[in-house]
Amino acid sequence: MKMLRTPDARFQALPDYAFAPHYLNIRDADGTEMRLHYVDEGPRDAAPVLMLHGEPSWSFLYRKMIAGLVAKGHRAVAPDLIGFGKSDKPTEQSDYTFERHVKWMSDWLVATNLKNITLFCQDWGGLIGLRLVAAFPERFARVVVGNTGLPVGTGMTDGFKQWLEFSQSVPELPIGEIVSMGTKHGLSDAVKAAYVAPFPDETYKAGARRFPALVPVTPQHGSVAENKAAWEVLAKFNKPFLTLFSDSDPVTKGGERVFQERVPGTKGQAHSIIKDAGHFLQEDAPDALVEHLHTFITGTR
């Protein structure tokens, strides 16, 4: 694989994102070495809250939640998926597969040796994060899902169909506007620019362009069998499992029900619908999410 690395100058003076960078080199099965970036803030002896972003965002999405969780004494860890943020970016869409992403993040998780994890995952962060839970259930103490799922080829919502068609046909993928449109109240120009920062031009967007087409919404998609196997593990997952979906996301609205019906760890938890929030609920309601997470963690220790 050929790699692109976004120049550090692109990330200067981003709003509310003055976190020290951490990097880990991982190696693909074809031998290619790539650098994966992550934020790691808060006390090292505290149990980590692992926050996984999705499409087409990066760890910048969690900047306010990172600060809020650290203020409450938690350790906040937020990686950039390969192809996003400060992590390296393979240049070809064919370089990106669901299983490669799971393997890359599995290697990162093992190398960082995170344990007693509280996972918060949204969008593709859930598709990949829930596969990590299924592969390494012993590393996770509890799970929180918001505006995400683990599809097994049974179809898609009208909202996702529209997004898929748009993402695969638009000549230039407008990253900042996509994230802004996925919020309830829109984003400032400075924040939209921060979401564009990892992508100096279209050549850096192979992963962002490819991700929507990888969601296994038909039986013919890759990773259907692997996701079904993961669901078998989740169907026996008894550790605390919380749903925090938003009220204004046309892509995943109602998706909390499948988790509440199938994952035993959801029983008796204080599930909530986040009010006045869109797909990117981390932008619309970061303080509410921090409060829910803090209460959930302290109440299930």
N, C-alpha and C positions, 0 to 999 in steps of 0.2 A: 504493500500500500504506500502511496505517496501522502505526505502530511503537510498541512499548513499550520502555522502557529501565529496567532494574532499578536501583533506587536504590543508590548507593555504600555506604550504611550497611549493606546486606545482606551486604557482603563484609568487614566489619570483623573482625579477630582470628581469621581462619580458621586451623586448625592447619597449620603447615608451608607456608604460602602467603603469604609477606611480599614477593612479587615486585612490582617497580615495573610499573604498567600502561603499555602502549603501545597507541595507537589509530590507526586509519587509516579514513578515510571512503571508501566505495565507492558507486557509483551503479548501481542496477538499470536494465535496459533501459526500464522505464516511467518513468524519471526520478527515482524515489525514492532519496534519499541515506540511507545507513545507516552506522553506526559499528561497526567490527570491532575487537575487542580481541585482543591477543596478548602473551604473555610473551616476553622476549628477554633472556636472561641469559648471562654469560660474555664472553670476549674478542671484540671486534668483528672482529678480524682472523683469527679462527679459522673454519674451515668450519662451517656451521650443521648441527645435527641438528634436523630438523623433525619434530615429533611431533603427529600428528593424532588427535583424540579422535573418539568415536562417540556412540551413543545410549544413555542420555539424560545422558551425562556432560559434562564441560567440561575446560578445561586443568588444573583442580585434580587431575584423575586422574594427571597427570604430575609432581606437585610433588616427589616423592622422586627420580624419575629426573632431573628438571631439576637438583636439587642435586647428585646423584651425578655427572652428566656434567660439570657446571661444575667440580666438584672435581678432575676428571681433565683439565681444560684445554679442554673443548669448549664451543662456543657452543650453547645450547639455546633453541629457538624453539618455542612452543606456542600456536597461535591458538585462539580460541573460534569455532566455526562460527556463522554467523548463526542466531539463534534459541536460542542456548545461552550459558551463562556470562555474561561482562560485555558480550558483543556485543548489538546491537539485535535485537529480536524482532518480526517481522511478526505481526499479530494473527490472521490467518485461515489455516486449514490449507491452503486452496487457493493461498496465497502460496508454498508450499514445493513445489518440484519438484527432481528429481535434477539436471536440466540447469541450473537456476538456481543451485544450490549449487556446481556445478562452475564456472560462470561467476563467481560471487562470489569463490571461492577463487583462481581464475585471475587475476582482477583484483588481488587482494591480493598474490599471488605476484609478478606483474610489477611492481607498485608498490614492493614492498619490495626487489626486484631480488636475491633470494637466488640464489646460485649454488654449485656444488660441494656440493650438498645430500646429506646422508644422511637418507633418509626412514624414520621408524618409524610404522607405521599399524596401527590396530586397529579392528574393527567398521566403522561408517560412515566412519571415518578412512581405511580402505582403499578403500572404494568410491569416495570422492572423491579420495583421494591417488593411487591408481593411474591415475585419469583425468588427473591433473596430470602424472604421469610420462609418459603416452602423448602428452600435448599439448606438453610441454616437456622431452623427454628430455635435451636438452643441459644443463639446469640441475641434473640429478641425477647424483651420482657413484656412489651405491649405494642399495639399497632393502632394508628389513627389514619383513616382514609378520608379524603375529601375530593369530590369531583373526579373520580377515577373509576377504574374497573379492571377486570381481568378477562377479556373476551375469549370465547372459544368457538368462533365461527358461526354464530347464530343470528347475524344481522347487525344493523346499525340504526341509530336514530336519524331523523331527517336533518337535525342540526349537524351531526357528524358527516352525513352525506354531502351537505353543502360545503362544509369545510374541506373535505377531501377533494371535491371537484375544483374548488378555488385554489387550493394549495398546489395541485398538480398542473394547473393551466396558466396561472398568472405569470407573466414574463419575469417580473421582479418581485420577490417575496418581501412584502413590507413589514419587517419584523416588529418594529415599534408600534405601528398602527394595529397589527394583529393582536398584540398584547393589550393595547389600549381598548380595542373593541371588545375584548374578552373581560373587561371590567364593567362595573355598573356605572361608574362616574367618570371614566376617562382618566388619562394620565397627562402630566405636564410635559412640555417639550423636552425638558432636561431628563426626565425619567424615560421617555420614549427613546431618547438618544442613547441612554445607558443600555437599553435592550438591544440596540443596533450595534453597540461598541464591539462585540466579538466578531462582527461580520463586515470587514472593510469593503467587500464587494461580493458578488453572487458566487464566486468560486469557493467562498468559505461556507456556503449555505447548503452543501450537499446533504448533511445530516438533517437539518431543519426541513429541507425539501422532501426528504425520503420518509421521515417518521410517520406522517399520516397514512402513507400507502402500506406501512408495515403492520398496522393495527389488524389483528386477525378477526375480521368481521364476516368472512365467508369460510366455508369448510375447506376451500382450496388454498387459503393463506398458510404460510409457514407458522410454526409455533402453536398451532391448535392443539396437537397432542401434548406438547410440553405444558401448556396452560391447563389442560384438563388434569394432568398429573399433579400440578400445583394445587388445583382446587381440592384434590383428594386429601392433601396435607392440611389445607386451610379448613376443610370440613371436620377436622379433628383438633383444630387449634383452640385450646381452652384458655390461653392467657388473655388478659383484658384486651378488647378490640372495640374501638369507638368509631362511629361514623359522624363526620362533620361536613355534610354537603351543603351547598348554598341554594338559595331560593330562586336564583335567576340565571341558571346555566342551561341553555337549550341542548347542550351536548350530552350532559350526564344527569340531568334532573331525574330523580326517582331511583338512581342507581344505588342508593344506600340500602334499598330493600333486599337485594340479592345477598349482601353481606349479612344483614340482620337475620335472614332466613337460613343461611347456610353455615355461618361461622359460629360455633358454640360460645366463643369468648365474647360475643356481642351481648349475650344475655345479661340483663340487669344493669347495663351501662347507660350513662346519661347522654344518649344520642341527641344531637341537636341539628336543626336546620339553621344555617347562618343567614341572618336576614340582610336584605339589601346588598347582596354580593353576587357577582357574576362568576364566570369560569375561573378567573384568577382571584380567588377569594383571599389569597395572601396580600394582594394589593388593596382590596376593598375592606377587609376586616382583620388586619394583623393583630390588633390589640385583643379582640375577642378570641381569636385563635390561641394567642398566648395564654389567656386566662383559662380557656378550656383545657389546653395541654397541661398547664400547671396543676389545675384541679384534678385532672385525670391521673397524672403521675403521682402526686402526693396521696391521692385517695386509694391507689392500688399498689403501693409499695409493699 
